[in-house]
């Protein structure tokens, strides 16, 4: 069975403007989650769902799949069920961009239920 990771990274944040582009210790926040997910080496495919050309370019440079986020899904009211039905896929694993501030946990040690 193949495993995939879905990472939603919006260009805009309604509560913290420019959040995903903020620099922390010399790197942008979106770079952290993408690199940590690749370093985990436990997914067959990684999909970046974004409406940002910068983030899409970064993902493509690293050999990841990019899904262009629809305008209807750029608001805080968009739910994973809406996103997954729009993309016609079942989301089994997702990573949220604002995680570099938390302790790093090896993803391959997390059990899937």
Buried (B, 14 or more C-beta within 10 A) or exposed (E): EEEBBBBBBBBBBEEEEEBBBBEEEEEBBBBBBBBBBBEBEBBEEBBBBBBBEEBBEBBEEBEBEBBEBBEEBBEEEBEEEEBBEBBEEEBBBBBEBBBBEEEEEEBEEEEEE
